[in-house]
C-alpha cells in the first residue's frame, strides 16, 4: 500500500542503523543510547548494556524488568556510557544482579544531562523543528507490531494496551496521506517498518503518549575513564 508521505523534518542522518534489543526489556536503554549518540559529533554507537546496568543498579531493579525514565536520566548523567564495543550487549537476559557484571577493562565513558519534557504533540513538534530527537514513552496496540510500507495503520476499534509500554525515538515529522504524523526509530532491528523506522499518526501518539525526554546538545559533564 503506497502512501503520500510529506517530510517536514528528518533527523535520521544524525543516527546510524537501527539496532535490535532482542527479547530483553531494554527499549528505554536503546532509545536513550541512540538519543545520546545523536547529540554527539559523528555517530559512534554507545553501550546500551552499560546504561541499562547502571539505571537498574540505581533503581534497585533486576535485569528482568524495564528501566524507569528517572533512573535512566540519572545513569546517563552520573555514570555515562562507553562505546558499544567496550561493553557489548548481551543477547540473553541475566537472571540475577550477581550474574550481571561489568567488563574488567577500563574504557572512556561519555555523560550527558537530560530531562523529561511536557508530553504533548506541540512540544514534540517544536523540539523536532529545533533539530532535537526526542525519546517517546508509549503504550502500544497490535498495529504497532506490523507497520505496512513503513506506516503503522490503526484499525478503527483498536485501543492502546496499558500493559504494553515501549520507548522509541522521534526523529522526524510530516504527514501521511494528509494526516499529521511522526517518524520514529524503533529498537527491533532493521526488519521493522522501513529500516527500523515507521510513521505514527499524531492521533496514535496522542492516545498513547505518557512520557517524553531530551538530552542536552552540549556535553556539560566531564568525560572520565572507569571500569566499564
GROMACS elastic network, one bead per residue, 0.5 to 0.9 nm:
[ bonds ]
;  ai    aj funct       b0    kb
    1   148     6  0.71417   500
    1   149     6  0.65066   500
    2   149     6  0.70237   500
    3   149     6  0.81670   500
    3   151     6  0.83652   500
    3   176     6  0.63745   500
    3   177     6  0.59064   500
    4   175     6  0.79870   500
    4   176     6  0.56594   500
    4   178     6  0.75809   500
    5   174     6  0.73567   500
    5   175     6  0.57478   500
    5   177     6  0.63213   500
    5   178     6  0.79938   500
    6   173     6  0.84884   500
    6   174     6  0.53260   500
    6   175     6  0.51697   500
    6   176     6  0.65374   500
    6   177     6  0.82228   500
    6   178     6  0.81662   500
    7    10     6  0.66877   500
    7   172     6  0.74910   500
    7   173     6  0.61959   500
    7   175     6  0.67602   500
    7   176     6  0.88967   500
    8   129     6  0.84460   500
    8   172     6  0.74093   500
    8   173     6  0.57521   500
    8   175     6  0.79917   500
    9   128     6  0.69492   500
    9   129     6  0.64923   500
    9   131     6  0.80428   500
    9   171     6  0.79931   500
    9   173     6  0.53657   500
    9   174     6  0.67286   500
   10    13     6  0.76881   500
   10   128     6  0.83757   500
   10   131     6  0.85140   500
   10   171     6  0.61509   500
   10   173     6  0.68469   500
   10   174     6  0.87420   500
   10   183     6  0.80593   500
   11    14     6  0.58279   500
   11    15     6  0.77967   500
   11    38     6  0.89665   500
   11   128     6  0.80377   500
   11   131     6  0.68488   500
   11   132     6  0.79357   500
   11   133     6  0.70146   500
   11   170     6  0.87250   500
   11   171     6  0.50165   500
   11   172     6  0.57818   500
   12    15     6  0.55766   500
   12    16     6  0.78063   500
   12   171     6  0.59365   500
   12   172     6  0.75293   500
   12   185     6  0.84261   500
   13    16     6  0.73100   500
   13    38     6  0.88888   500
   14    37     6  0.82056   500
   14    38     6  0.52054   500
   14    39     6  0.77906   500
   14    40     6  0.89260   500
   14    41     6  0.89020   500
   14    42     6  0.74514   500
   14    43     6  0.70223   500
   15    18     6  0.81813   500
   15    34     6  0.70643   500
   15    35     6  0.83189   500
   15    37     6  0.70350   500
   15    38     6  0.54541   500
   15    42     6  0.84664   500
   15    43     6  0.61925   500
   15    44     6  0.86904   500
   15    45     6  0.86065   500
   16    19     6  0.87505   500
   16    34     6  0.85996   500
   16    37     6  0.89300   500
   16    38     6  0.86758   500
   16    43     6  0.64160   500
   16    44     6  0.79724   500
   16    45     6  0.76153   500
   17   189     6  0.85016   500
   17   190     6  0.74565   500
   17   195     6  0.76764   500
   17   196     6  0.78780   500
   18    34     6  0.88123   500
   18   185     6  0.70107   500
   18   186     6  0.69397   500
   18   187     6  0.62866   500
   18   188     6  0.76811   500
   18   189     6  0.56310   500
   18   190     6  0.57480   500
   18   195     6  0.69385   500
   18   196     6  0.53419   500
   18   197     6  0.78318   500
   19    30     6  0.78323   500
   19   186     6  0.79276   500
   19   187     6  0.53008   500
   19   188     6  0.65540   500
   19   190     6  0.71055   500
   19   196     6  0.78150   500
   20    30     6  0.84622   500
   20   186     6  0.83235   500
   20   190     6  0.77319   500
   20   196     6  0.88642   500
   21    24     6  0.62371   500
   21    25     6  0.78418   500
   21    26     6  0.63267   500
   21    27     6  0.66609   500
   21    30     6  0.71634   500
   21    48     6  0.89671   500
   21    89     6  0.85418   500
   21    91     6  0.81150   500
   21   187     6  0.56873   500
   21   188     6  0.59757   500
   21   189     6  0.75824   500
   22    25     6  0.85303   500
   22    26     6  0.86374   500
   22    91     6  0.69386   500
   22    92     6  0.83186   500
   22   187     6  0.83350   500
   22   188     6  0.67509   500
   22   189     6  0.83247   500
   23    26     6  0.85650   500
   23    91     6  0.81153   500
   23    92     6  0.76350   500
   23    93     6  0.81419   500
   24    27     6  0.80729   500
   24    63     6  0.85950   500
   24    64     6  0.74651   500
   24    65     6  0.83359   500
   24    66     6  0.84736   500
   24    91     6  0.78926   500
   24    92     6  0.69774   500
   24    93     6  0.59565   500
   25    28     6  0.81936   500
   25    29     6  0.88446   500
   25    63     6  0.79853   500
   25    64     6  0.67928   500
   25    65     6  0.57779   500
   25    67     6  0.79547   500
   25    93     6  0.84690   500
   26    29     6  0.52163   500
   26    30     6  0.63678   500
   26    31     6  0.87183   500
   26    48     6  0.79747   500
   26    49     6  0.85228   500
   26    52     6  0.69846   500
   26    63     6  0.88184   500
   26    65     6  0.81799   500
   26    66     6  0.59539   500
   26    67     6  0.72435   500
   26   167     6  0.89166   500
   26   187     6  0.89142   500
   27    30     6  0.51669   500
   27    31     6  0.61214   500
   27    32     6  0.85353   500
   27    66     6  0.76575   500
   27    67     6  0.85735   500
   27   166     6  0.63351   500
   27   167     6  0.54298   500
   27   168     6  0.72474   500
   27   186     6  0.82925   500
   27   187     6  0.64323   500
   27   188     6  0.87755   500
   28    32     6  0.58946   500
   28    33     6  0.82793   500
   28    52     6  0.82215   500
   28    66     6  0.74922   500
   28    67     6  0.66451   500
   28    68     6  0.79685   500
   28    69     6  0.76413   500
   28    72     6  0.78134   500
   28   135     6  0.83068   500
   28   137     6  0.82881   500
   28   166     6  0.73394   500
   28   167     6  0.51492   500
   28   168     6  0.74087   500
   29    32     6  0.52131   500
   29    33     6  0.59301   500
   29    34     6  0.84902   500
   29    47     6  0.88360   500
   29    48     6  0.54012   500
   29    49     6  0.75821   500
   29    50     6  0.88055   500
   29    51     6  0.63060   500
   29    52     6  0.53871   500
   29    55     6  0.85816   500
   29    66     6  0.87292   500
   29    67     6  0.74749   500
   29    72     6  0.72922   500
   29   167     6  0.86527   500
   30    33     6  0.50725   500
   30    34     6  0.60397   500
   30    35     6  0.84135   500
   30    47     6  0.85781   500
   30    48     6  0.55577   500
   30    49     6  0.87410   500
   30    51     6  0.89425   500
   30    52     6  0.86016   500
   30   167     6  0.83226   500
   30   168     6  0.82540   500
   30   186     6  0.86724   500
   30   187     6  0.64594   500
   31    34     6  0.52593   500
   31    35     6  0.60577   500
   31    36     6  0.85270   500
   31    48     6  0.87846   500
   31   134     6  0.89775   500
   31   135     6  0.63109   500
   31   136     6  0.84943   500
   31   167     6  0.62656   500
   31   168     6  0.55096   500
   31   169     6  0.57416   500
   31   185     6  0.82727   500
   31   186     6  0.77370   500
   31   187     6  0.73214   500
   32    35     6  0.50027   500
   32    36     6  0.60326   500
   32    37     6  0.85308   500
   32    48     6  0.82029   500
   32    51     6  0.85057   500
   32    72     6  0.75913   500
   32    73     6  0.82783   500
   32    76     6  0.83486   500
   32   135     6  0.69018   500
   32   167     6  0.87938   500
   32   168     6  0.87484   500
   32   169     6  0.81552   500
   32   213     6  0.89134   500
   32   214     6  0.88380   500
   32   215     6  0.86906   500
   33    37     6  0.61079   500
   33    38     6  0.85902   500
   33    45     6  0.76457   500
   33    46     6  0.58218   500
   33    47     6  0.68948   500
   33    48     6  0.58689   500
   33    51     6  0.76228   500
   33    76     6  0.86796   500
   33    81     6  0.83647   500
   34    38     6  0.61060   500
   34    39     6  0.88854   500
   34    45     6  0.71368   500
   34    46     6  0.72734   500
   34    48     6  0.86307   500
   34   169     6  0.78462   500
   35    38     6  0.50974   500
   35    39     6  0.66920   500
   35   133     6  0.66314   500
   35   134     6  0.71906   500
   35   135     6  0.71629   500
   35   169     6  0.70551   500
   35   214     6  0.77771   500
   35   215     6  0.72407   500
   36    39     6  0.55618   500
   36    40     6  0.67480   500
   36    46     6  0.77452   500
   36    76     6  0.84225   500
   36   111     6  0.86210   500
   36   112     6  0.72532   500
   36   215     6  0.68535   500
   36   216     6  0.88586   500
   37    40     6  0.53690   500
   37    41     6  0.81092   500
   37    42     6  0.82018   500
   37    43     6  0.61657   500
   37    44     6  0.64915   500
   37    45     6  0.61971   500
   37    46     6  0.63686   500
   38    41     6  0.77511   500
   38    42     6  0.78880   500
   38    43     6  0.68112   500
   38    44     6  0.88858   500
   38   132     6  0.87977   500
   38   133     6  0.76819   500
   39    42     6  0.86269   500
   39    43     6  0.89109   500
   39   132     6  0.81799   500
   39   133     6  0.85696   500
   39   215     6  0.76311   500
   39   216     6  0.75783   500
   39   217     6  0.54307   500
   39   218     6  0.77815   500
   39   219     6  0.87355   500
   40    43     6  0.70875   500
   40    44     6  0.84100   500
   40   217     6  0.76359   500
   40   218     6  0.82939   500
   40   219     6  0.80903   500
   41    44     6  0.86055   500
   44    83     6  0.67306   500
   44    84     6  0.79569   500
   45    48     6  0.87301   500
   45    83     6  0.59172   500
   45    84     6  0.55750   500
   45    85     6  0.84147   500
   46    49     6  0.89845   500
   46    50     6  0.87654   500
   46    51     6  0.89843   500
   46    81     6  0.65004   500
   46    82     6  0.59073   500
   46    85     6  0.81381   500
   46    86     6  0.88991   500
   46    87     6  0.88094   500
   46   110     6  0.87897   500
   47    50     6  0.55002   500
   47    51     6  0.67570   500
   47    52     6  0.87968   500
   47    81     6  0.59452   500
   47    82     6  0.57470   500
   47    83     6  0.52442   500
   47    85     6  0.73846   500
   47    86     6  0.74443   500
   47    87     6  0.58843   500
   47    88     6  0.64504   500
   47    89     6  0.70542   500
   48    51     6  0.54847   500
   48    52     6  0.61039   500
   48    53     6  0.84862   500
   48    81     6  0.79513   500
   48    83     6  0.89540   500
   48    84     6  0.71515   500
   48    87     6  0.82854   500
   48    88     6  0.78746   500
   48    89     6  0.64600   500
   49    52     6  0.52495   500
   49    53     6  0.59908   500
   49    54     6  0.86489   500
   49    81     6  0.87927   500
   49    84     6  0.82166   500
   49    87     6  0.66385   500
   49    88     6  0.65395   500
   49    89     6  0.50420   500
   49    90     6  0.70987   500
   50    53     6  0.50729   500
   50    54     6  0.62211   500
   50    55     6  0.85351   500
   50    79     6  0.88513   500
   50    80     6  0.82253   500
   50    81     6  0.59276   500
   50    82     6  0.74920   500
   50    84     6  0.87494   500
   50    87     6  0.64566   500
   50    88     6  0.83061   500
   50    89     6  0.82815   500
   50   102     6  0.75755   500
   50   228     6  0.71524   500
   51    54     6  0.51679   500
   51    55     6  0.59528   500
   51    56     6  0.84892   500
   51    72     6  0.70735   500
   51    75     6  0.61528   500
   51    76     6  0.67079   500
   51    79     6  0.77526   500
   51    80     6  0.69984   500
   51    81     6  0.59624   500
   51    82     6  0.89570   500
   52    55     6  0.51095   500
   52    56     6  0.60904   500
   52    57     6  0.84199   500
   52    63     6  0.80769   500
   52    66     6  0.86567   500
   52    67     6  0.69947   500
   52    72     6  0.73240   500
   52    75     6  0.82110   500
   53    56     6  0.53928   500
   53    57     6  0.60951   500
   53    58     6  0.86731   500
   53    63     6  0.74414   500
   53    75     6  0.88663   500
   53   100     6  0.79712   500
   53   101     6  0.85737   500
   53   102     6  0.82940   500
   54    58     6  0.60511   500
   54    59     6  0.85462   500
   54    71     6  0.82119   500
   54    72     6  0.79221   500
   54    74     6  0.88310   500
   54    75     6  0.56765   500
   54    76     6  0.86225   500
   54    79     6  0.69915   500
   54    80     6  0.87618   500
   55    58     6  0.52327   500
   55    59     6  0.62672   500
   55    60     6  0.85061   500
   55    61     6  0.83209   500
   55    67     6  0.64830   500
   55    68     6  0.76755   500
   55    69     6  0.87902   500
   55    70     6  0.85243   500
   55    73     6  0.80482   500
   55    74     6  0.72274   500
   55    75     6  0.52314   500
   55    76     6  0.83321   500
   55    79     6  0.89678   500
   56    59     6  0.50788   500
   56    60     6  0.57404   500
   56    62     6  0.63194   500
   56    63     6  0.68545   500
   56    65     6  0.88108   500
   56    66     6  0.83043   500
   56    67     6  0.61737   500
   56    68     6  0.82220   500
   56    71     6  0.71937   500
   56    72     6  0.81622   500
   56    75     6  0.89019   500
   57    60     6  0.51391   500
   57    61     6  0.64603   500
   57    62     6  0.78653   500
   57    71     6  0.87580   500
   57    97     6  0.84247   500
   58    61     6  0.78478   500
   58    71     6  0.63040   500
   58    72     6  0.88048   500
   58    74     6  0.81307   500
   58    75     6  0.75386   500
   59    62     6  0.89173   500
   59    67     6  0.81332   500
   59    68     6  0.78890   500
   59    70     6  0.88332   500
   59    71     6  0.60215   500
   61    64     6  0.82438   500
   61    65     6  0.71751   500
   61    66     6  0.83438   500
   61    67     6  0.76514   500
   61    97     6  0.88521   500
   62    65     6  0.61709   500
   62    66     6  0.85194   500
   62    94     6  0.87953   500
   62    95     6  0.79270   500
   62    96     6  0.66831   500
   62    97     6  0.62997   500
   63    66     6  0.74386   500
   63    67     6  0.86015   500
   63    93     6  0.66089   500
   63    94     6  0.62448   500
   63    95     6  0.68254   500
   63    96     6  0.69676   500
   63    97     6  0.69711   500
   63   100     6  0.81290   500
   64    93     6  0.64761   500
   64    94     6  0.72983   500
   64    95     6  0.66475   500
   64    96     6  0.81756   500
   67    70     6  0.86923   500
   67    71     6  0.70233   500
   67    72     6  0.67486   500
   68    71     6  0.54920   500
   68    72     6  0.62227   500
   68    73     6  0.87875   500
   69    72     6  0.50598   500
   69    73     6  0.61873   500
   69    74     6  0.85964   500
   69   116     6  0.81045   500
   69   137     6  0.89939   500
   69   211     6  0.84890   500
   69   213     6  0.82883   500
   70    73     6  0.52365   500
   70    74     6  0.61934   500
   70    75     6  0.86269   500
   70   115     6  0.83661   500
   70   116     6  0.83369   500
   71    75     6  0.60433   500
   71    76     6  0.86620   500
   72    75     6  0.50662   500
   72    76     6  0.63011   500
   72    77     6  0.87064   500
   73    76     6  0.52621   500
   73    77     6  0.63211   500
   73    78     6  0.86064   500
   73   112     6  0.85447   500
   73   113     6  0.72685   500
   73   114     6  0.60137   500
   73   115     6  0.67805   500
   73   116     6  0.86135   500
   73   213     6  0.87796   500
   73   215     6  0.86729   500
   74    77     6  0.51790   500
   74    78     6  0.58274   500
   74    79     6  0.77115   500
   74    80     6  0.89414   500
   74   113     6  0.81915   500
   74   114     6  0.84212   500
   75    78     6  0.53009   500
   75    79     6  0.50411   500
   75    80     6  0.61755   500
   75    81     6  0.84309   500
   75   111     6  0.84564   500
   76    79     6  0.58021   500
   76    81     6  0.69048   500
   76   110     6  0.81226   500
   76   111     6  0.54432   500
   76   112     6  0.56379   500
   76   113     6  0.68512   500
   76   114     6  0.79321   500
   77    80     6  0.58842   500
   77   110     6  0.87781   500
   77   111     6  0.51551   500
   77   113     6  0.50006   500
   77   114     6  0.74069   500
   77   221     6  0.72778   500
   78   111     6  0.68599   500
   78   112     6  0.82702   500
   78   113     6  0.86361   500
   78   221     6  0.85790   500
   79   109     6  0.78259   500
   79   110     6  0.82815   500
   79   111     6  0.67306   500
   80   109     6  0.54932   500
   80   112     6  0.69505   500
   80   223     6  0.81970   500
   80   224     6  0.87502   500
   81    84     6  0.85520   500
   81    87     6  0.87050   500
   81   108     6  0.80513   500
   81   110     6  0.53806   500
   81   111     6  0.65936   500
   81   228     6  0.76314   500
   82    85     6  0.80430   500
   82    86     6  0.61325   500
   82    87     6  0.69419   500
   82   107     6  0.63517   500
   82   108     6  0.58109   500
   82   110     6  0.61703   500
   82   111     6  0.89986   500
   82   225     6  0.89055   500
   82   228     6  0.67868   500
   83    86     6  0.56261   500
   83    87     6  0.71191   500
   83    88     6  0.85867   500
   83   107     6  0.84190   500
   83   108     6  0.81461   500
   83   109     6  0.74686   500
   83   110     6  0.84132   500
   84    87     6  0.55823   500
   84    88     6  0.54061   500
   84    89     6  0.74894   500
   85    88     6  0.54737   500
   85    89     6  0.88099   500
   86   103     6  0.79621   500
   86   105     6  0.83462   500
   86   106     6  0.84586   500
   86   107     6  0.65134   500
   86   108     6  0.87855   500
   86   228     6  0.70829   500
   87   102     6  0.75126   500
   87   103     6  0.65529   500
   87   107     6  0.87757   500
   87   228     6  0.64933   500
   89    92     6  0.89463   500
   90    93     6  0.69958   500
   90    94     6  0.82600   500
   93    96     6  0.88881   500
   94    97     6  0.73446   500
   94    98     6  0.88211   500
   94    99     6  0.61951   500
   94   100     6  0.58998   500
   95    98     6  0.85845   500
   95    99     6  0.69724   500
   95   100     6  0.80301   500
   96    99     6  0.53380   500
   96   100     6  0.65674   500
   97   100     6  0.50193   500
   97   101     6  0.77308   500
   98   101     6  0.71089   500
  101   104     6  0.86884   500
  102   105     6  0.87444   500
  102   227     6  0.73435   500
  102   228     6  0.58398   500
  103   106     6  0.77849   500
  103   227     6  0.67737   500
  103   228     6  0.56633   500
  104   227     6  0.61360   500
  104   228     6  0.71877   500
  105   226     6  0.83950   500
  105   227     6  0.56363   500
  105   228     6  0.67007   500
  106   225     6  0.63822   500
  106   226     6  0.51609   500
  106   228     6  0.56022   500
  107   224     6  0.84916   500
  107   225     6  0.54033   500
  107   226     6  0.58385   500
  107   227     6  0.61727   500
  107   228     6  0.56511   500
  108   223     6  0.71180   500
  108   224     6  0.57022   500
  108   226     6  0.65004   500
  108   227     6  0.85531   500
  108   228     6  0.78835   500
  109   223     6  0.60192   500
  109   224     6  0.57117   500
  109   225     6  0.58376   500
  109   226     6  0.70813   500
  109   228     6  0.76128   500
  110   219     6  0.85237   500
  110   221     6  0.83992   500
  110   222     6  0.77482   500
  110   223     6  0.52467   500
  110   224     6  0.71734   500
  110   225     6  0.88787   500
  111   219     6  0.72841   500
  111   220     6  0.82057   500
  111   221     6  0.60537   500
  111   222     6  0.70060   500
  111   223     6  0.63628   500
  111   224     6  0.85654   500
  112   215     6  0.67611   500
  112   216     6  0.67757   500
  112   217     6  0.85922   500
  112   218     6  0.80755   500
  112   219     6  0.58200   500
  112   220     6  0.67032   500
  112   221     6  0.62436   500
  112   222     6  0.87947   500
  113   214     6  0.88654   500
  113   215     6  0.58750   500
  113   216     6  0.57786   500
  113   217     6  0.89450   500
  113   218     6  0.87516   500
  113   219     6  0.76076   500
  113   220     6  0.69544   500
  113   221     6  0.72560   500
  114   213     6  0.71338   500
  114   214     6  0.56047   500
  114   216     6  0.56929   500
  115   212     6  0.86494   500
  115   213     6  0.55648   500
  115   214     6  0.58309   500
  115   215     6  0.65460   500
  115   216     6  0.84042   500
  116   119     6  0.83987   500
  116   211     6  0.73091   500
  116   212     6  0.56143   500
  116   214     6  0.64797   500
  116   215     6  0.88973   500
  117   120     6  0.88491   500
  117   123     6  0.79392   500
  117   124     6  0.89244   500
  117   211     6  0.77347   500
  117   212     6  0.55673   500
  117   213     6  0.53636   500
  117   214     6  0.71081   500
  118   123     6  0.65310   500
  118   124     6  0.83730   500
  118   211     6  0.77292   500
  118   212     6  0.67871   500
  118   213     6  0.83567   500
  119   122     6  0.87470   500
  119   123     6  0.70551   500
  119   124     6  0.74787   500
  119   136     6  0.84701   500
  119   206     6  0.89970   500
  119   209     6  0.68439   500
  119   210     6  0.65382   500
  119   211     6  0.54553   500
  119   212     6  0.54481   500
  119   213     6  0.85259   500
  120   123     6  0.55862   500
  120   124     6  0.63190   500
  120   125     6  0.88925   500
  120   205     6  0.89119   500
  120   206     6  0.71361   500
  120   209     6  0.76952   500
  120   210     6  0.88920   500
  120   211     6  0.87664   500
  120   212     6  0.84175   500
  121   125     6  0.61182   500
  121   126     6  0.84559   500
  121   202     6  0.72696   500
  121   205     6  0.79444   500
  121   206     6  0.68921   500
  122   125     6  0.53192   500
  122   126     6  0.61026   500
  122   127     6  0.86578   500
  123   126     6  0.50859   500
  123   127     6  0.61992   500
  123   128     6  0.86717   500
  124   127     6  0.52899   500
  124   128     6  0.62882   500
  124   129     6  0.86481   500
  124   133     6  0.89725   500
  124   134     6  0.72923   500
  124   170     6  0.83227   500
  124   212     6  0.82002   500
  125   128     6  0.51061   500
  125   129     6  0.60735   500
  125   130     6  0.86122   500
  125   172     6  0.84905   500
  125   173     6  0.71351   500
  125   182     6  0.84602   500
  126   129     6  0.51364   500
  126   130     6  0.63595   500
  126   131     6  0.89253   500
  126   132     6  0.88638   500
  127   130     6  0.50251   500
  127   131     6  0.65815   500
  127   132     6  0.53477   500
  127   133     6  0.72119   500
  127   134     6  0.74211   500
  127   214     6  0.87760   500
  128   131     6  0.50479   500
  128   132     6  0.50464   500
  128   133     6  0.59512   500
  128   134     6  0.74280   500
  128   170     6  0.78281   500
  128   171     6  0.70765   500
  128   172     6  0.63369   500
  128   173     6  0.73828   500
  129   132     6  0.72746   500
  129   172     6  0.84043   500
  129   173     6  0.85605   500
  130   133     6  0.89175   500
  131   171     6  0.87687   500
  131   172     6  0.88983   500
  132   170     6  0.89396   500
  132   171     6  0.79618   500
  132   214     6  0.75797   500
  132   215     6  0.84917   500
  132   217     6  0.81645   500
  133   169     6  0.65649   500
  133   170     6  0.56033   500
  133   171     6  0.51317   500
  133   172     6  0.77041   500
  133   214     6  0.72152   500
  133   215     6  0.87064   500
  134   168     6  0.83899   500
  134   169     6  0.54825   500
  134   170     6  0.51159   500
  134   171     6  0.70797   500
  134   212     6  0.66854   500
  134   213     6  0.59387   500
  134   214     6  0.53282   500
  134   215     6  0.81740   500
  135   167     6  0.67418   500
  135   168     6  0.58089   500
  135   170     6  0.62702   500
  135   211     6  0.80854   500
  135   212     6  0.54273   500
  135   213     6  0.51764   500
  135   214     6  0.64210   500
  136   166     6  0.82342   500
  136   167     6  0.55763   500
  136   168     6  0.53846   500
  136   169     6  0.58994   500
  136   170     6  0.67002   500
  136   184     6  0.87892   500
  136   209     6  0.69930   500
  136   210     6  0.78948   500
  136   211     6  0.59544   500
  136   213     6  0.69488   500
  137   165     6  0.70810   500
  137   166     6  0.57982   500
  137   168     6  0.67744   500
  137   169     6  0.88705   500
  137   208     6  0.82357   500
  137   209     6  0.59220   500
  137   210     6  0.56735   500
  137   212     6  0.61214   500
  137   213     6  0.86922   500
  138   162     6  0.89722   500
  138   164     6  0.82141   500
  138   165     6  0.57075   500
  138   166     6  0.53713   500
  138   167     6  0.62580   500
  138   168     6  0.79685   500
  138   205     6  0.73918   500
  138   207     6  0.88785   500
  138   208     6  0.51574   500
  138   210     6  0.59206   500
  138   211     6  0.72298   500
  139   160     6  0.59200   500
  139   161     6  0.60792   500
  139   162     6  0.55917   500
  139   163     6  0.72824   500
  139   164     6  0.53718   500
  139   166     6  0.62548   500
  139   167     6  0.88318   500
  139   205     6  0.89685   500
  139   207     6  0.85473   500
  139   208     6  0.50045   500
  139   209     6  0.67381   500
  139   210     6  0.75821   500
  140   143     6  0.81844   500
  140   144     6  0.64770   500
  140   145     6  0.85877   500
  140   159     6  0.85351   500
  140   160     6  0.53207   500
  140   161     6  0.57925   500
  140   162     6  0.74601   500
  140   163     6  0.83110   500
  140   164     6  0.53670   500
  140   165     6  0.62433   500
  140   166     6  0.70231   500
  140   208     6  0.69417   500
  141   144     6  0.59462   500
  141   145     6  0.78097   500
  141   154     6  0.84685   500
  141   158     6  0.70237   500
  141   159     6  0.64006   500
  141   161     6  0.57047   500
  141   162     6  0.89302   500
  141   164     6  0.74593   500
  142   145     6  0.58208   500
  142   146     6  0.76820   500
  142   154     6  0.82430   500
  142   158     6  0.77854   500
  142   159     6  0.87577   500
  142   160     6  0.82806   500
  142   161     6  0.87082   500
  143   146     6  0.56703   500
  143   147     6  0.67641   500
  143   152     6  0.60506   500
  143   153     6  0.61274   500
  143   154     6  0.55914   500
  143   155     6  0.75866   500
  143   158     6  0.82312   500
  144   147     6  0.61955   500
  144   151     6  0.89799   500
  144   152     6  0.56908   500
  144   153     6  0.78249   500
  144   154     6  0.80649   500
  144   200     6  0.85932   500
  145   152     6  0.82338   500
  145   192     6  0.80090   500
  145   193     6  0.89703   500
  146   151     6  0.87600   500
  146   152     6  0.70202   500
  146   153     6  0.86122   500
  146   192     6  0.73881   500
  146   193     6  0.73192   500
  147   150     6  0.54755   500
  147   151     6  0.50347   500
  147   153     6  0.67437   500
  147   192     6  0.72170   500
  147   193     6  0.52184   500
  147   194     6  0.84618   500
  147   198     6  0.68147   500
  147   199     6  0.83203   500
  148   151     6  0.51772   500
  148   152     6  0.62455   500
  148   153     6  0.70172   500
  148   193     6  0.69614   500
  148   194     6  0.89964   500
  148   198     6  0.87755   500
  149   152     6  0.84696   500
  149   193     6  0.66378   500
  149   194     6  0.69012   500
  149   198     6  0.83494   500
  150   192     6  0.81535   500
  150   195     6  0.85294   500
  150   196     6  0.87562   500
  150   197     6  0.68020   500
  150   199     6  0.62680   500
  151   176     6  0.81826   500
  151   183     6  0.89733   500
  151   193     6  0.69885   500
  151   194     6  0.84528   500
  151   197     6  0.88135   500
  151   198     6  0.52751   500
  151   200     6  0.66055   500
  151   201     6  0.85970   500
  152   193     6  0.81901   500
  152   198     6  0.66532   500
  152   199     6  0.60233   500
  152   200     6  0.56530   500
  152   201     6  0.77460   500
  152   204     6  0.89080   500
  153   199     6  0.89036   500
  153   200     6  0.79309   500
  153   201     6  0.83383   500
  154   157     6  0.82681   500
  154   158     6  0.64749   500
  154   204     6  0.77810   500
  155   158     6  0.52341   500
  155   159     6  0.88206   500
  156   159     6  0.86936   500
  159   207     6  0.86127   500
  160   163     6  0.88154   500
  160   164     6  0.80364   500
  160   204     6  0.89200   500
  160   207     6  0.74841   500
  160   208     6  0.64213   500
  161   164     6  0.55181   500
  161   165     6  0.81201   500
  161   208     6  0.87978   500
  162   165     6  0.67688   500
  162   208     6  0.85660   500
  167   186     6  0.78264   500
  167   187     6  0.85669   500
  168   184     6  0.63432   500
  168   185     6  0.58251   500
  168   186     6  0.51795   500
  168   187     6  0.72145   500
  169   183     6  0.85437   500
  169   184     6  0.54074   500
  169   185     6  0.50958   500
  169   186     6  0.67960   500
  170   173     6  0.81092   500
  170   182     6  0.67100   500
  170   183     6  0.58709   500
  170   185     6  0.63207   500
  171   182     6  0.76559   500
  171   183     6  0.57041   500
  171   184     6  0.55590   500
  171   185     6  0.66656   500
  171   197     6  0.89687   500
  172   181     6  0.87235   500
  172   182     6  0.57837   500
  172   184     6  0.70210   500
  172   199     6  0.89951   500
  173   180     6  0.76452   500
  173   181     6  0.57679   500
  173   183     6  0.55445   500
  173   184     6  0.87535   500
  173   199     6  0.83866   500
  174   178     6  0.88679   500
  174   179     6  0.83191   500
  174   180     6  0.58781   500
  174   181     6  0.54861   500
  174   182     6  0.63798   500
  174   183     6  0.78787   500
  175   178     6  0.53960   500
  175   179     6  0.50159   500
  175   182     6  0.76404   500
  175   199     6  0.86814   500
  175   201     6  0.79016   500
  176   179     6  0.51623   500
  176   180     6  0.65550   500
  176   181     6  0.63081   500
  176   199     6  0.77613   500
  176   200     6  0.88604   500
  176   201     6  0.76228   500
  177   180     6  0.85705   500
  178   181     6  0.89476   500
  179   201     6  0.67611   500
  179   202     6  0.78088   500
  179   203     6  0.89795   500
  180   200     6  0.87530   500
  180   201     6  0.59763   500
  180   202     6  0.56491   500
  180   203     6  0.82421   500
  181   199     6  0.62067   500
  181   200     6  0.54165   500
  181   203     6  0.81557   500
  181   204     6  0.87193   500
  181   205     6  0.86460   500
  182   198     6  0.83096   500
  182   199     6  0.55390   500
  182   200     6  0.53180   500
  182   201     6  0.62761   500
  182   202     6  0.65776   500
  182   205     6  0.83225   500
  183   197     6  0.67832   500
  183   198     6  0.56356   500
  183   200     6  0.63531   500
  183   201     6  0.87883   500
  184   196     6  0.85385   500
  184   197     6  0.55068   500
  184   198     6  0.56279   500
  184   199     6  0.63065   500
  184   200     6  0.73040   500
  185   195     6  0.89257   500
  185   196     6  0.60058   500
  185   198     6  0.69084   500
  186   189     6  0.74317   500
  186   190     6  0.86959   500
  186   192     6  0.77220   500
  186   193     6  0.87602   500
  186   196     6  0.56579   500
  186   197     6  0.60142   500
  186   198     6  0.79925   500
  187   190     6  0.83975   500
  187   192     6  0.86487   500
  187   196     6  0.70764   500
  188   191     6  0.75109   500
  188   192     6  0.61921   500
  188   196     6  0.67513   500
  189   192     6  0.61303   500
  189   195     6  0.75234   500
  189   196     6  0.55447   500
  190   193     6  0.74418   500
  190   194     6  0.70446   500
  190   197     6  0.77532   500
  191   194     6  0.71144   500
  191   195     6  0.60008   500
  191   196     6  0.61059   500
  192   195     6  0.65318   500
  192   197     6  0.69042   500
  192   198     6  0.79033   500
  193   196     6  0.54395   500
  193   197     6  0.53287   500
  193   198     6  0.50844   500
  193   199     6  0.84553   500
  194   197     6  0.51035   500
  194   198     6  0.60858   500
  195   198     6  0.84548   500
  200   203     6  0.81539   500
  200   204     6  0.62108   500
  200   205     6  0.67411   500
  201   204     6  0.51304   500
  201   205     6  0.65013   500
  201   206     6  0.87041   500
  202   205     6  0.50396   500
  202   206     6  0.59755   500
  202   207     6  0.85786   500
  203   206     6  0.50654   500
  203   207     6  0.62270   500
  203   208     6  0.87015   500
  204   207     6  0.54928   500
  204   208     6  0.64770   500
  204   209     6  0.85051   500
  205   208     6  0.51848   500
  205   209     6  0.54616   500
  206   209     6  0.56933   500
  206   210     6  0.89085   500
  207   210     6  0.89527   500
  209   212     6  0.79570   500
  215   218     6  0.87691   500
  216   219     6  0.70571   500
  216   220     6  0.79749   500
  217   220     6  0.88133   500
  218   221     6  0.89582   500
  219   222     6  0.75871   500
  219   223     6  0.87570   500
  225   228     6  0.81246   500
